[in-house]
Amino acid sequence: MASHFIPTCWICDKAITLEDCNIDEYGKGVHAACYVAKLAHRNAASIREREERSWELCALANEERDPQKLLALMQEINRLFEEVEQLKGVAKPPTGL
């Protein structure tokens, strides 16, 4: 008796046809729609974490009186905002204009 292997999407655990099969970064089969949804969810969580942290740092910066510590806080806030823009896919305007 021959058994047939039916590949399944590791995200939704439903069968994947050859026409619908995509391979993720780990070499596992996934539906394109499942993979996009998973990435969007991961990015949304990552964005939310960075935004929350930036608000915490803003509150600390508001109270900070030491110029060196304030500068370090502002640099960290700026880095977080840049990461959020990158995750959202926001293009940076050209510099030097």
C-alpha positions as CSV (number, residue, x, y, z in Angstrom):
1,M,0.0,0.0,0.0
2,A,1.4,3.3,-1.0
3,S,1.0,6.3,1.3
4,H,0.9,9.8,-0.1
5,F,2.6,12.7,1.7
6,I,0.4,15.8,1.8
7,P,2.3,18.9,2.7
8,T,0.7,21.2,5.2
9,C,1.3,24.9,6.0
10,W,3.1,25.1,9.3
11,I,1.1,28.2,10.2
12,C,-2.5,27.1,9.6
13,D,-1.8,23.3,9.4
14,K,-4.0,23.0,6.3
15,A,-3.0,21.2,3.1
16,I,-0.9,23.0,0.5
17,T,-1.2,22.4,-3.1
18,L,1.8,22.6,-5.3
19,E,0.4,25.8,-6.9
20,D,-0.1,27.4,-3.5
21,C,3.1,26.3,-1.9
22,N,5.7,28.9,-0.9
23,I,8.8,28.3,1.1
24,D,9.7,30.4,4.1
25,E,13.2,31.4,5.4
26,Y,13.4,28.1,7.2
27,G,12.6,25.9,4.2
28,K,9.1,25.1,5.4
29,G,6.0,25.1,3.2
30,V,3.5,27.9,3.8
31,H,0.6,29.5,2.1
32,A,1.6,33.0,0.9
33,A,-1.4,34.6,2.7
34,C,-0.5,32.8,6.0
35,Y,3.1,34.0,5.8
36,V,2.2,37.6,5.0
37,A,-0.2,37.6,7.9
38,K,2.4,36.1,10.2
39,L,5.0,38.8,9.2
40,A,2.5,41.6,9.6
41,H,1.6,40.4,13.1
42,R,5.3,40.1,14.0
43,N,6.0,43.6,12.7
44,A,3.0,45.1,14.4
45,A,4.1,43.6,17.8
46,S,7.7,44.9,17.2
47,I,6.4,48.3,16.3
48,R,4.2,48.5,19.3
49,E,7.1,47.5,21.6
50,R,9.4,50.1,20.2
51,E,6.7,52.8,20.4
52,E,6.0,52.0,24.0
53,R,9.7,52.1,24.9
54,S,10.1,55.4,23.1
55,W,7.3,56.9,25.2
56,E,9.0,55.6,28.4
57,L,12.2,57.3,27.3
58,C,10.4,60.5,26.4
59,A,9.0,60.6,30.0
60,L,12.6,60.1,31.4
61,A,14.0,62.7,29.0
62,N,11.3,65.2,30.2
63,E,12.7,64.9,33.8
64,E,16.4,64.6,33.0
65,R,18.6,67.6,33.9
66,D,22.0,66.1,33.0
67,P,22.8,67.2,29.4
68,Q,24.9,64.1,28.7
69,K,22.2,61.8,29.9
70,L,19.5,63.8,28.1
71,L,21.5,63.5,24.8
72,A,21.9,59.7,25.3
73,L,18.1,59.4,25.9
74,M,17.3,61.5,22.8
75,Q,19.7,59.4,20.7
76,E,18.0,56.2,21.9
77,I,14.5,57.7,21.1
78,N,15.7,58.7,17.6
79,R,17.0,55.1,17.0
80,L,13.7,53.6,18.1
81,F,11.8,56.0,15.8
82,E,14.0,55.0,12.9
83,E,13.4,51.3,13.6
84,V,9.7,51.9,13.6
85,E,9.9,53.8,10.3
86,Q,11.9,50.9,8.8
87,L,9.4,48.3,10.1
88,K,6.5,50.3,8.7
89,G,8.3,50.6,5.4
90,V,8.5,54.4,5.5
91,A,11.0,55.8,3.1
92,K,13.4,58.4,4.5
93,P,13.6,61.7,2.6
94,P,16.9,62.4,0.8
95,T,19.4,64.2,3.0
96,G,21.1,67.4,2.0
97,L,18.1,69.2,0.6
